[in-house]
Amino acid sequence: MLLEMNGLDERSGFGSDAFAALEARVLRAVEMVKAERAARTAAEARCAKLETELTVAAPLAEQLSREMAVLHDEVAALRAERQMVRERVERMLSQFDALESSGKPDEHRQPEVQMALHDAAQTKV
C-alpha cells in the first residue's frame, strides 16, 4: 500500500506518471501508423490512377509523334515547292522584263495579262 501511495505499482515497478507517459507515447505511435497507412493507401491509389492514364496516353503520344513527323515532312516539302514556284515566277518575270526592254513585239500586251503577271509578282506565291 505504501508503494501505491508513492505512485509505484508493486507488480511492474512503474509509477503511474511513467505509465501514463508510456501510454501517451504508444497512442501517438498508433496514430502515426494510422496516418502513414492512410497516406500510403492514398499514394498507391494515385499511383494506380497514373499508371492507368500512362497506359492510355503512351500509344496516343506515339501516334501523335508519328503524325508530327509526317506533318514536318509535308511542311518541308511544301516549303521546297513554294521556293521552286517562287524561282520560276521570278525567272518568268525577268524574261518578260527582258522582252519589254528589248523592244521586241510582245504577244502579251493585253492589259489583263499584264495585270495578272504584275499581281503574281506582288504576291510572290
Backbone torsions as a table, in degrees:
resi	resn	phi	psi	omega
1	MET	NA	-38.4	179.1
2	LEU	-61.0	-37.3	178.1
3	LEU	-65.6	-39.5	178.9
4	GLU	-63.5	-34.6	-179.6
5	MET	-69.4	-31.1	-179.7
6	ASN	-85.5	1.9	178.6
7	GLY	86.1	18.9	179.1
8	LEU	-113.0	140.5	176.8
9	ASP	-96.6	129.7	-176.7
10	GLU	-61.6	-36.3	-173.6
11	ARG	-76.9	-40.5	-173.0
12	SER	-102.9	-23.7	-178.1
13	GLY	83.5	3.9	178.5
14	PHE	-96.8	147.0	172.6
15	GLY	-84.2	160.5	-178.6
16	SER	-65.6	-31.4	176.9
17	ASP	-67.1	-43.1	179.1
18	ALA	-65.8	-39.7	178.6
19	PHE	-65.0	-41.9	179.3
20	ALA	-64.2	-40.1	178.2
21	ALA	-65.4	-41.9	178.0
22	LEU	-64.5	-42.7	178.5
23	GLU	-61.7	-41.1	178.4
24	ALA	-63.5	-41.1	178.2
25	ARG	-64.9	-40.7	178.7
26	VAL	-64.4	-42.5	179.0
27	LEU	-63.7	-40.7	177.0
28	ARG	-63.3	-41.6	178.9
29	ALA	-63.1	-41.4	178.3
30	VAL	-62.2	-43.8	179.4
31	GLU	-64.5	-39.5	177.9
32	MET	-63.8	-41.5	178.9
33	VAL	-63.4	-43.0	178.3
34	LYS	-61.3	-45.0	-179.7
35	ALA	-63.7	-41.8	179.1
36	GLU	-66.6	-38.0	176.8
37	ARG	-64.1	-42.5	178.5
38	ALA	-63.8	-42.4	178.5
39	ALA	-64.2	-40.0	179.0
40	ARG	-65.2	-42.7	178.6
41	THR	-61.5	-43.3	178.9
42	ALA	-64.8	-42.1	179.2
43	ALA	-64.6	-40.3	177.9
44	GLU	-65.2	-37.9	177.7
45	ALA	-65.4	-43.5	177.7
46	ARG	-62.5	-41.3	179.6
47	CYS	-62.2	-44.8	179.3
48	ALA	-62.8	-41.4	179.3
49	LYS	-63.9	-44.0	179.6
50	LEU	-66.9	-36.2	176.6
51	GLU	-63.9	-39.5	177.4
52	THR	-64.3	-45.8	179.1
53	GLU	-62.2	-39.9	178.8
54	LEU	-65.2	-39.2	178.4
55	THR	-61.4	-37.5	178.9
56	VAL	-77.3	-39.2	-173.4
57	ALA	-77.2	-30.0	-176.0
58	ALA	-59.7	-50.1	178.0
59	PRO	-63.8	-36.4	178.2
60	LEU	-64.2	-41.5	178.8
61	ALA	-63.5	-40.5	177.7
62	GLU	-63.8	-43.0	178.8
63	GLN	-62.7	-44.4	179.1
64	LEU	-63.8	-36.7	178.0
65	SER	-64.0	-42.6	177.4
66	ARG	-64.4	-42.3	179.1
67	GLU	-64.0	-38.2	177.9
68	MET	-63.6	-40.0	179.1
69	ALA	-63.5	-42.3	178.8
70	VAL	-63.8	-45.5	179.9
71	LEU	-64.6	-37.1	177.6
72	HIS	-61.8	-44.1	178.2
73	ASP	-63.6	-40.6	179.1
74	GLU	-64.5	-42.1	178.7
75	VAL	-62.8	-42.9	178.6
76	ALA	-61.7	-43.0	178.9
77	ALA	-65.0	-41.7	179.2
78	LEU	-65.8	-37.6	177.4
79	ARG	-65.2	-41.9	178.5
80	ALA	-63.9	-42.7	178.8
81	GLU	-63.9	-42.2	178.3
82	ARG	-61.2	-40.7	179.0
83	GLN	-64.7	-40.4	178.1
84	MET	-63.5	-43.4	179.9
85	VAL	-64.4	-41.8	178.9
86	ARG	-59.6	-44.7	-180.0
87	GLU	-65.0	-40.0	178.6
88	ARG	-64.9	-42.8	179.4
89	VAL	-64.2	-42.2	179.0
90	GLU	-63.4	-39.9	176.4
91	ARG	-63.3	-42.7	179.5
92	MET	-63.4	-42.6	178.8
93	LEU	-64.6	-38.4	176.8
94	SER	-63.6	-40.7	178.3
95	GLN	-64.3	-41.4	178.3
96	PHE	-64.7	-41.7	177.3
97	ASP	-62.2	-40.9	178.7
98	ALA	-64.3	-39.6	178.2
99	LEU	-65.8	-40.6	179.5
100	GLU	-66.2	-42.4	-176.3
101	SER	-74.9	-23.7	179.7
102	SER	-78.5	-14.0	178.0
103	GLY	80.7	7.7	178.7
104	LYS	-72.5	149.1	177.2
105	PRO	-62.8	135.3	-176.7
106	ASP	-112.6	126.7	-178.9
107	GLU	-75.4	-9.9	-179.4
108	HIS	-108.9	48.0	178.3
109	ARG	-87.3	2.2	179.6
110	GLN	-67.9	138.2	-176.3
111	PRO	-60.7	-34.8	-179.1
112	GLU	-64.7	-42.1	-179.0
113	VAL	-67.7	-43.8	179.3
114	GLN	-62.8	-39.6	179.6
115	MET	-65.1	-42.2	179.1
116	ALA	-64.2	-41.7	178.4
117	LEU	-65.5	-39.7	179.0
118	HIS	-64.9	-43.7	178.5
119	ASP	-62.4	-39.4	179.3
120	ALA	-64.1	-38.1	179.2
121	ALA	-69.4	-33.9	-178.9
122	GLN	-71.7	-39.0	-177.6
123	THR	-80.1	-24.6	178.8
124	LYS	48.9	44.2	176.2
125	VAL	25.2	NA	NA
